[in-house]
Amino acid sequence: MFSSYIKRWGLVADGSPILTRSASLLPVLCQGQPAMLKVALAEEEKLAAAWMTWWSGDGAARIIASEGDALLLERSKGSGSLAALASAGCDDEASRIICAVVARLHARGDKPPPGLTPLPRWFQGLEAATERHGGILAIAATAARELLATPRDVRVLHGDIHHGNILDFGQRGWLAIDPKGLIGERGFDYANLFCNPDLQTAAEPERFVRRVKLVADIAGLERERLLQWILAWAGLSAAWHIEDGTPSATALKIAGMAHAELNA
């Protein structure tokens, strides 16, 4: 699936393929520079080229070329890792970097790119799971309904901000990859970082409370509303995991912690 694009764009393979359910990727060299060739298998991945192009490399990886289902983008050159930074006791620094990247993405204010998913549609899976499972999912669904009924500061959203989707691009700094292409209240984009980079880090009580204060202060968000977004997002994430039969412990734990803080 890569060969035609390798020939067309004059690329040289520079590593082994990476295969996922939604896309196939191949590290390559483009005119001697590291790049990533990505062939979309899912519809959202096919739209990602338009979203990434819209950001023009400001806060996100730069698009070098795109055609059909294929996307050629710059590849991370740095050795830094936000997950490693957080796990090494520098969680505040990692959170600041994430907030800075999100702010750059949200700063783009012109006509939105095509194919964006409204947040209410994104949360439909939580409503369906609530009917089957109840519990904290029902509490999260209530929070989501309240937030979605009163949107504030609507922006184009990345939709999947976490420690593994913001990479070190060397001189270009920290940049986002793999957007989901949503549109809605900007506070949503900060919620997923609270479920990451792992259960041990994310669910440490003092760290969670410190993260909430730090992110709210840097991003200029109301603490309570940020906690509501964390609760809503963690509930949705847990619902997806439960439906897929994958581990939901981290998302359920974070949803519970956010709910407890809202009621403290």
PyMOL commands that set and color helices and strands:
alter all, ss='L'
color gray80, all
select helices_A, chain A and resi 3-9+43-55+82-87+91-107+119-122+124-133+136-149+170-172+186-190+192-195+199-202+205-219+223-244+249-262
alter helices_A, ss='H'
color red, helices_A
select strands_A, chain A and resi 11-13+18-19+23-30+33-40+63-67+70-74+117-118+154-157+166-168+174-176+182-185
alter strands_A, ss='S'
color yellow, strands_A
deselect
rebuild
show_as cartoon
